[in-house]
Amino acid sequence: MKPLCLLAMLLLSATGQLFAQPAPYHVVFDITTSDTATHQRVIRWSKSIMKTYPDAKIEIVFTERHWIWWYKTDLQ
């Protein structure tokens, strides 16, 4: 009886995973340094995220004194 209950619970949990929808992936990077090496790192990270999650929405905000640069991946 116990193996049957265990099998039923396993099948029910596996069925729930099959119909689960992936959560949306949204990332915002706020960069406040003027170090260009840090800027390059963030761009590299965002490219790697986009390779892994093509539907991801990424925003990168470079803030430096009086200037704000803003990059969004979902521009259409």
N, C-alpha and C positions, 0 to 999 in steps of 0.2 A: 504494500500500500504506500509506504513512504517513497519508493522509487517512482511510482506513478505520479504522486503529488509533485515530486521534484521535477519530473519531466514536464508536467503540465505548467508549472511555474516558469520553467526555462523557455518553453515554447511561447507562452504569453509575453514574457519580457522581450524575446527576440522579435516577435511580431510588432511590438510597440516601437522598436528601433528601426524596423524596416519602413514604417510610415512616418517617421519623424522628419520634419523639415529643418534644413540647416538655418541657423540664426544669421541675420544680416551682419556683415562685418564692416564697421565704420571706425576709422582712426583719424585723429587730429594730432598733428605734431606742431607744437608751438616752440619755435627756436628763437631765443633771445640773445644769442651770442653772435659776434661778428667773425668767429673762427670759421674759415671756409672748409676746413677739414670736417668739422661737425656738419656743415651743410651737405657735403658730399656723402657722409655716412647716412644721413637721413634720406637722401635721394636713393642710395643703394638699398636701404631697408624698405622703402616704399616700392621699389621695383621688385624686390623679392616677395613682398606681400602680394603684389599684383600678379606675379607668376603663380603663386600658390592659390590665391583666391581672385580669379579674374573679375568677379562681380563686386569686389570690395570698393568702398568709397573712401578715398584718402584725401585729407586736406593737410597742406603744409603751410604754416604761416611763419615767415621770417620777419621778425620785428627788430628794428635797429634804430634807436633814437627817434628820428622823424619819418622813417620810411617803413612801410609795411608791404611785403611781397606775399602774394597769396596764390597757391597752386592747388587746384582741385582736379581730381581724376575723373569726375563724372560730368565734365563740361560737355554740353551737346549743342 
